[in-house]
Amino acid sequence: MSKRFSTLETTRILFEHPKVMFRMIERMDAGDTRYVLESDLVHSVLDYASGLRKAEQERLRRAFSSDNLFRSGMVIDIDKVAGERRLVFQDALLGLMRACNASLYQELTDARLRSYLVTLRDVRDRLTESTFNEADPDFTELREDLNERISQLIGVLRQNIFRMQTISAELADLSGEASRGNEAFGEFRQNLFEQITTLYERHIKPTLVFLNPDSRLADGVNLFGTLQGIRELLERNDQQITADQIFRAALSLNAMHRPIQKVAVEVDHFLRKTRVGMVQYNAMEHHFQHLRDLLEETRTQDLRKTRLDGREFVRSTAWLSGLKGHWRPRQYAFGQSESYYHLLFSELTLRLNDLKRQHEAPMLPELAAQTKGTAMDIQRVETLFRWVDSLELRPTTDLVLELHGRLEGFISGYRFPDLLAAMNRLSHADLAPLTLVTTNRFRQLGPDNDEQYIYRKRRLQHAE
């Protein structure tokens, strides 16, 4: 165990067996810590190396020993708290390991994003007091620090976007895996809902606000306002090359808003679907248990109970009562045939023509007080006939129903006997090139006052 590896050899071994570091990073992320317990690292190495050859096991134990990791620079600090040693790994090593495994990417939080913004604001304030002289080392170091900060910000955001784009697939896999089993489904659904809500509220929304050029912050200007201020300072002091770099960086950051917004919409849709799914699941589970209790009553030794007594169940669920007594909703969908569209446009043309002539629609006089039944005075009949003669007709399978719809919507004072008079007028009129055919099929119509009119279908078609 006294033999130690160089930094290059230690790094090579760590990347030859990355699962050990992957487990350690997952443990740190789960505990939200920046260190790894030495005992956890030893147990993970022993568990991973159990299936390897003896020589390789020994090589791994030496490479992952605390002393070797510290001397090779992989671990930057070792602290002892409560009798346990804590190892703090190099940030560069952790960053490379996360880059090798997309699932280990850390979602950006509001605090991390704000730290980047505060740093850029500090650079802007320091630039206001800078000399902008290439011979001044303070200015050149500040410029390099600015470029490094912006590059780091762009790199972190790109990694975050890639991580977010894999969230939808992971959630679909988790939901599918849970739906295949009945045990603890409700608990899993609730935990999944909480995790996604935290992801949306703590990571996705802050990133959207951070990359929104129109966002307003209480403590100062936003990211793009800060970059604009830095670029203006550089341009005023003849640092055009650096100013162009800042401008291109701002364009890149602005373009990142769209993919994150797309992920936010997908996650928000999943959240809303999850809420609905949870309500539906709870409702179905409640009624299913009720039906199961009714089924258990039929499994007793009482031979009189051989069927489910669902009367109380039907009364308690009002949405089932009388369900079979209702017609199914009629489906309305666009057809695919040429005749369907011809009929559709023909109907629209007739409706538009009726609307144009709406101001010409007659006011049918009221019946005289002495009239009874369906009798009409001469003036009312003549007015109705003039309106019927002016109608533009087209082929139809039910002239009575179509005529009723057109008269009811455009004739002021329209009554049920008016339909009889209009049909009588059309039955004795010359409708060429159309012809009126009376069929043996009966239909029912109830125009007003709960009166029902049973009539024969009359088909209006082209004369042969």
C-alpha positions in Angstrom: 0.0 0.0 0.0 3.0 2.3 0.1 3.2 2.6 -3.6 1.5 5.7 -5.0 0.4 6.7 -8.5 1.2 9.9 -10.3 -1.6 12.4 -11.1 -1.7 11.2 -14.7 -1.9 7.5 -13.8 -4.5 8.2 -11.0 -6.7 10.1 -13.5 -6.4 7.3 -16.0 -7.6 4.7 -13.5 -10.5 6.9 -12.3 -11.7 7.2 -15.9 -11.1 3.6 -16.7 -13.5 2.7 -13.9 -15.9 5.7 -13.8 -18.7 4.0 -12.0 -17.0 4.5 -8.7 -17.0 8.3 -9.1 -20.4 8.3 -10.6 -21.8 6.7 -7.4 -19.9 9.2 -5.3 -21.3 12.1 -7.2 -24.8 10.7 -7.0 -24.4 10.3 -3.3 -23.2 14.0 -2.9 -26.1 15.2 -5.0 -28.6 13.2 -3.0 -27.3 14.6 0.2 -26.7 18.0 -1.2 -23.1 18.0 0.1 -19.7 18.9 -1.3 -17.8 16.1 0.3 -17.6 12.3 0.4 -17.2 10.2 3.5 -14.1 8.0 3.3 -16.0 5.0 4.5 -18.5 5.4 1.7 -15.7 5.6 -0.9 -14.0 2.5 0.5 -17.2 0.5 0.5 -18.0 1.6 -3.1 -14.6 0.6 -4.3 -14.7 -2.8 -2.6 -18.2 -3.5 -4.0 -17.2 -2.5 -7.5 -13.9 -4.4 -7.5 -15.4 -7.6 -6.2 -15.9 -9.0 -9.7 -12.4 -8.1 -10.9 -9.1 -10.0 -10.8 -6.9 -9.8 -7.8 -4.3 -7.6 -9.4 -6.9 -5.1 -10.7 -8.5 -5.1 -7.2 -5.2 -4.1 -5.6 -4.6 -1.5 -8.3 -8.0 0.1 -7.6 -7.6 0.1 -3.9 -4.3 1.9 -4.2 -5.6 4.4 -6.7 -8.7 5.3 -4.6 -6.9 5.4 -1.3 -7.3 8.8 0.5 -3.5 9.3 0.6 -3.0 8.7 -3.1 -6.0 10.9 -4.1 -4.8 13.8 -1.9 -1.2 13.6 -3.1 -2.2 13.4 -6.8 -4.5 16.5 -6.5 -7.8 14.7 -7.0 -8.8 15.5 -3.5 -8.1 19.1 -2.4 -9.0 18.8 1.3 -9.5 16.1 4.0 -11.4 17.0 7.1 -12.3 15.0 10.1 -15.7 15.6 11.7 -17.4 13.5 14.4 -14.8 10.8 13.9 -15.4 10.5 10.1 -13.0 11.7 7.4 -14.5 13.8 4.7 -12.9 14.1 1.2 -13.4 17.2 -0.9 -12.7 16.4 -4.6 -11.3 18.7 -7.2 -14.1 20.7 -9.0 -12.4 20.1 -12.3 -12.5 16.3 -11.8 -16.2 16.5 -10.8 -17.0 18.6 -13.8 -15.3 16.1 -16.2 -17.2 13.2 -14.6 -20.5 15.0 -14.9 -19.7 15.7 -18.6 -19.2 12.0 -19.1 -22.7 11.2 -17.7 -25.6 13.4 -18.7 -27.7 12.2 -15.8 -25.2 13.8 -13.4 -25.6 17.3 -14.7 -26.7 19.7 -12.0 -29.8 21.8 -12.7 -29.1 25.5 -12.2 -30.7 27.0 -9.2 -31.7 30.6 -8.6 -28.7 31.0 -6.2 -26.2 29.8 -8.8 -27.6 31.9 -11.5 -27.6 35.0 -9.3 -23.9 34.3 -8.4 -23.0 34.5 -12.1 -25.0 37.7 -12.5 -23.4 39.3 -9.4 -19.9 38.4 -10.8 -20.7 40.0 -14.1 -22.0 43.2 -12.4 -18.8 43.3 -10.4 -16.7 43.1 -13.6 -18.8 45.9 -15.1 -18.2 48.1 -12.0 -14.5 47.4 -12.1 -14.4 48.3 -15.8 -15.7 51.8 -15.1 -12.5 52.4 -13.1 -10.1 50.6 -15.4 -7.5 52.3 -17.6 -8.3 50.2 -20.8 -4.6 50.2 -21.5 -3.1 47.1 -23.0 0.1 47.8 -20.9 -1.9 47.7 -17.7 -1.9 44.2 -16.3 -4.9 44.9 -14.1 -7.0 45.6 -17.3 -5.7 42.6 -19.2 -6.4 40.3 -16.2 -9.8 41.8 -15.8 -10.6 41.3 -19.5 -9.5 37.6 -19.3 -11.5 37.1 -16.2 -14.6 38.6 -18.1 -14.1 36.2 -21.0 -13.7 33.2 -18.7 -16.8 34.1 -16.7 -18.9 34.4 -19.8 -17.5 31.2 -21.3 -18.3 29.3 -18.0 -21.8 30.7 -18.0 -22.5 29.6 -21.6 -21.0 26.2 -20.9 -23.1 25.6 -17.8 -26.3 26.7 -19.5 -25.6 24.5 -22.5 -25.1 21.5 -20.2 -28.3 22.4 -18.3 -30.2 22.6 -21.6 -29.0 19.1 -22.6 -30.0 17.8 -19.2 -33.4 19.3 -19.4 -34.1 17.9 -22.8 -33.6 14.4 -21.4 -36.1 15.0 -18.6 -39.2 14.2 -20.6 -37.9 10.8 -21.7 -36.9 9.9 -18.1 -40.3 10.9 -16.8 -42.0 8.8 -19.4 -39.9 5.7 -18.5 -40.5 6.2 -14.8 -44.3 6.6 -15.3 -44.4 3.5 -17.5 -42.5 1.4 -15.1 -44.7 2.5 -12.2 -47.9 1.9 -14.1 -47.0 -1.7 -14.8 -47.2 -2.5 -11.1 -50.1 -2.1 -8.6 -48.1 -1.9 -5.4 -47.4 1.5 -4.0 -48.6 3.2 -7.2 -50.3 6.1 -5.4 -47.2 6.7 -3.3 -44.9 6.6 -6.3 -47.2 9.0 -8.2 -47.2 11.5 -5.4 -43.4 11.4 -5.0 -43.0 11.8 -8.7 -45.4 14.8 -8.7 -43.4 16.4 -5.9 -40.1 15.9 -7.7 -41.3 17.4 -10.9 -42.9 20.3 -9.2 -39.6 21.0 -7.4 -37.7 20.7 -10.7 -40.1 23.1 -12.4 -40.2 25.7 -9.7 -36.6 25.6 -8.5 -34.7 25.1 -11.7 -36.6 25.6 -14.9 -38.5 28.8 -14.0 -35.4 30.6 -12.6 -33.5 29.8 -15.7 -36.3 31.2 -17.9 -36.3 34.4 -15.9 -32.5 34.6 -16.0 -32.5 34.3 -19.8 -35.4 36.6 -20.4 -34.2 39.9 -21.9 -37.4 41.6 -20.6 -37.2 40.4 -17.0 -37.0 43.0 -14.2 -35.0 42.4 -11.1 -35.4 44.2 -7.8 -31.6 44.5 -7.1 -30.6 45.8 -10.5 -30.5 45.2 -14.3 -30.8 41.7 -15.7 -28.2 39.6 -17.5 -28.6 41.2 -20.9 -28.6 44.7 -19.5 -25.4 44.0 -17.7 -23.8 42.6 -20.9 -25.0 45.7 -22.8 -23.4 48.0 -20.2 -20.1 46.1 -20.5 -20.2 46.2 -24.3 -20.8 50.0 -24.3 -17.9 50.6 -21.9 -15.6 48.6 -24.2 -16.8 50.3 -27.4 -16.3 53.8 -25.8 -12.7 52.9 -25.0 -11.7 51.4 -28.4 -11.9 47.8 -27.3 -14.0 46.7 -30.3 -12.7 43.1 -30.5 -13.7 42.4 -26.9 -17.0 44.2 -27.4 -17.8 42.0 -30.4 -17.1 38.9 -28.3 -19.6 40.2 -25.6 -22.2 40.9 -28.4 -21.9 37.3 -29.8 -22.1 35.9 -26.3 -25.3 37.8 -25.7 -26.8 36.4 -28.9 -25.9 32.9 -27.8 -27.4 33.4 -24.4 -30.6 34.9 -26.0 -30.9 31.8 -28.3 -30.9 29.5 -25.2 -34.2 30.8 -24.0 -36.2 29.0 -26.7 -35.2 25.4 -25.9 -35.6 25.9 -22.2 -39.0 27.4 -22.8 -40.0 24.3 -24.8 -38.9 22.0 -22.0 -40.9 24.2 -19.5 -44.0 23.8 -21.6 -43.6 20.0 -21.7 -43.0 19.8 -18.0 -45.9 22.0 -17.3 -48.1 19.9 -19.5 -46.9 16.8 -17.6 -47.7 18.4 -14.3 -51.3 19.3 -15.4 -51.7 15.8 -16.8 -50.4 14.3 -13.5 -52.9 16.3 -11.5 -55.8 15.1 -13.6 -54.5 11.6 -13.5 -54.3 11.6 -9.8 -57.9 12.8 -9.4 -59.1 10.2 -11.9 -57.1 7.5 -10.2 -58.5 8.4 -6.7 -62.1 8.5 -8.1 -61.8 5.1 -9.8 -60.1 3.5 -6.8 -63.0 4.8 -4.5 -65.7 3.3 -6.7 -63.8 0.1 -7.4 -63.6 -0.6 -3.6 -67.3 0.0 -3.4 -68.0 -2.5 -6.1 -65.6 -5.0 -4.5 -67.6 -4.8 -1.2 -70.8 -5.5 -3.2 -69.1 -8.5 -4.8 -68.0 -9.9 -1.4 -71.6 -9.9 -0.3 -72.4 -12.4 -3.1 -69.7 -14.8 -1.9 -71.4 -15.6 1.4 -73.4 -18.8 2.1 -76.7 -16.9 1.5 -78.0 -18.3 -1.8 -80.4 -15.5 -2.2 -77.5 -13.1 -3.0 -76.1 -14.3 -6.3 -76.0 -11.0 -8.1 -74.6 -7.5 -7.3 -77.1 -5.2 -5.7 -76.1 -2.1 -7.6 -79.2 0.1 -6.9 -77.5 2.0 -4.0 -74.4 2.3 -6.1 -76.3 3.8 -9.0 -78.1 6.3 -6.7 -74.8 7.3 -5.1 -73.2 8.0 -8.5 -75.6 10.2 -10.3 -73.6 10.1 -13.5 -74.7 6.4 -14.0 -78.4 6.9 -13.4 -80.4 6.8 -16.6 -77.3 6.6 -18.7 -78.7 3.9 -21.1 -81.8 6.1 -21.7 -79.8 8.8 -23.5 -78.7 8.9 -27.1 -75.1 8.9 -27.8 -73.7 12.3 -28.8 -73.7 12.7 -32.5 -70.3 13.0 -34.1 -69.5 15.9 -36.4 -66.5 15.5 -38.5 -65.3 16.8 -41.9 -65.9 14.3 -44.7 -63.4 13.3 -47.4 -65.7 13.2 -50.5 -66.2 15.9 -53.1 -69.9 15.8 -52.6 -69.6 16.5 -48.9 -67.6 19.8 -49.6 -70.1 20.7 -52.3 -72.9 20.3 -49.9 -71.1 22.3 -47.2 -70.3 25.3 -49.5 -73.8 25.2 -50.8 -75.2 25.5 -47.3 -72.8 28.4 -46.5 -73.9 30.2 -49.7 -77.6 29.9 -48.8 -77.0 31.1 -45.3 -75.0 34.1 -46.5 -77.8 35.0 -49.0 -80.4 34.8 -46.3 -78.3 37.1 -44.1 -78.0 39.6 -46.9 -81.8 39.6 -47.3 -82.5 39.6 -43.6 -83.5 43.3 -43.6 -86.0 42.4 -46.3 -87.6 39.7 -44.1 -91.4 40.3 -43.8 -93.2 41.0 -40.6 -96.1 38.6 -40.8 -99.3 40.2 -39.4 -100.7 38.6 -36.3 -103.9 36.6 -36.6 -107.1 38.4 -36.1 -108.8 38.0 -32.8 -111.8 36.2 -34.4 -109.7 33.6 -36.3 -109.4 30.1 -34.8 -107.2 27.0 -35.4 -104.8 27.3 -38.4 -106.8 29.9 -40.3 -104.9 32.9 -41.6 -106.0 36.2 -43.0 -105.3 37.0 -46.7 -102.7 39.6 -46.0 -100.6 37.2 -43.9 -100.7 34.4 -46.4 -99.8 36.7 -49.3 -96.8 38.1 -47.4 -95.6 34.6 -46.5 -96.0 33.4 -50.1 -94.0 36.3 -51.5 -91.1 35.4 -49.1 -91.3 31.7 -50.0 -91.3 32.4 -53.8 -88.1 34.4 -53.3 -86.2 31.6 -51.6 -83.2 30.0 -53.3 -83.6 26.3 -53.1 -81.0 23.5 -53.5 -81.3 19.7 -53.5 -82.0 18.3 -50.0 -83.1 15.0 -48.5 -85.5 16.7 -46.1 -87.2 19.8 -47.4 -89.5 20.2 -44.5 -86.7 20.3 -41.9 -84.6 22.7 -44.0 -87.5 25.0 -44.7 -88.3 25.1 -41.0 -84.8 26.2 -40.1 -84.7 28.9 -42.7 -88.2 30.3 -41.8 -87.6 30.2 -38.1 -84.4 32.1 -38.2 -85.4 34.9 -40.7 -89.2 35.4 -40.4 -90.3 37.6 -37.6 -93.5 36.2 -36.0 -93.0 32.8 -37.5 -95.4 30.1 -36.3 -96.0 26.4 -36.9 -98.9 26.9 -39.3 -96.6 29.0 -41.5 -94.6 25.9 -42.2 -97.6 24.1 -43.5 -98.6 27.0 -45.7 -95.0 27.3 -47.1 -94.9 23.5 -47.9 -98.3 23.7 -49.5 -97.0 26.6 -51.7 -93.9 24.7 -52.8 -95.9 21.5 -53.4 -97.9 23.3 -56.1 -95.1 25.4 -57.5 -92.9 24.9 -60.5 -89.5 24.1 -59.0 -87.7 23.3 -62.3 -85.0 22.1 -62.7 -85.7 20.5 -59.3 -88.5 18.1 -58.5 -90.2 17.3 -55.2 -90.5 13.7 -54.2 -92.6 12.5 -51.2 -91.2 9.4 -49.5 -92.8 6.9 -47.1 -90.3 7.7 -44.3 -91.8 9.7 -41.3 -90.0 12.2 -39.2 -91.0 14.2 -36.1 -90.7 18.0 -35.6 -91.5 20.1 -32.6 -91.3 23.8 -33.6 -92.8 25.5 -30.5 -95.2 25.2 -27.6 -94.3 21.5 -27.2 -96.3 20.7 -30.3 -95.2 17.7 -32.3 -95.6 17.5 -36.1 -95.2 14.1 -37.8 -94.6 14.5 -41.5 -93.5 12.5 -44.5 -90.0 13.3 -45.7 -90.0 15.3 -48.9 -86.8 15.1 -51.0 -85.9 17.9 -53.4 -83.7 16.6 -56.2 -82.7 17.3 -59.8 -85.3 16.2 -62.3 -84.2 13.2 -64.3 
